[in-house]
Amino acid sequence: MSLSKIKVLLLNVNRTGWHSGNMIYDMQSINMACDTINYGPGWPNYNTTDLREIISMLYGDDKPDVIYSYFTPNERVGDVYMSHYNIPESLRHFPTHFQDIKGILKIFALSDFWARKPQQFSIDLKDSSFTHCFCCFTPPYSRERDFFSFFDADIRKEIKFISHPRCIDPECFRDYGIPKVYDVITLGSMCNFYPLRSYMNSILTTNYMRLGIKYKNYQHCGTNFRHSSFVREDYAKAINGSKMLLSCGGRYHLSFNKIFEAMGCHSAYVGEKPYGERELHLEDGKNYIAVTKENFVDKIKYYLSHQDDLGIIVKNGYKTFLEYHTLEARAKDFSIKVSDILRR
């Protein structure tokens, strides 16, 4: 099947104005890769939840090749979306009659696998008619024991899990030419889910003056649609204004987008080794700086005193980002993976 001919019906909330761009970039890459129609809560034509009616309304006598859904069948639309878009209660559960649709490849799109309990996945995915699940944290981008503990044996037998890493927009995450005011910054939540980042922030907040490090922690922007507007370009400019961005992979040691955001903004990423390091084309000391809680201060100070080495890492990181982690790069990956499934 020709890559340009793949017709994708993408089911998801309209995320315009959402605090996090992760899912927005994922959706943009799919729109870039395929002949895509977006449908779901918050989109202008959201007037039915019945998948049979949706396909008839959008495709007439034709049909999509792929249904790519961020929702499980009959999922309850969250209150934040219902309120923000003033959605009537009659459209609360979406999509309905999902299993009634036959002969179309159905892919479940999953991001934060820890956001649902294993028991909930067993309920939501049982007999769902999904044959595949694309997830940015499918092993090798997480530890198998961690990831698959969320899915029972029946689900793992029913659905094939495909790794599909995140990506970001190079038009947003770029070099704005901002002076490097800070040596190192942190951004984002400091909750228990991010133990290493929280620890490093606490050490630097207390000791940065004594250590001779120009440090700043930017407070989290807030969540959902009610954020401080410290997102997208403003957020990227803050990264661009620092020599290094310090972060971590959370409880599960994952490859969060801050790695690529730093690379795109010409800042060196400093953090723990993530799962999937090799597959993501990451190499400690070449295009990012791997640290632990024991050595992160020493490594920061080393690179501050070896600016040429730091510059090489920044240069290599930007090259790695442009080649492997942009919207366009992920769009190509998506086309290849979906085409391969459709050919089988």
Buried (B, 14 or more C-beta within 10 A) or exposed (E): EEBEEBBBBBBBBBBEBBBBBBBBBBBBBBBBBBEBBBBBBBBEEBEBBBBBEBBBEBEEEEBBBBBBBBBBBBBEBEEBBBEBBEBEEEBBBBBBBBBEBEEBBBBBBBBBBBEBEBEEBBEBBEEBBBEBBBBBBBBBBBBEEBBBEBBBEEBEEBBBBBBBBBBBBBEBBBEEEBEEEBBBBBBBBBEEEBBBBBBBBEBBEEEBEEBEBBBBBBEBBEEBBEBEEBBBEEBBBBBBBBBBBBBBBBEBBBBBBBBBBBBBBBBBBBBBBBBBBEEBBBBEEEBBBBBEEEEBBEBBBEBBEEEEBBBBBBEBBBEBBBEBBBBBBBBBBBBEBBBEBEEE
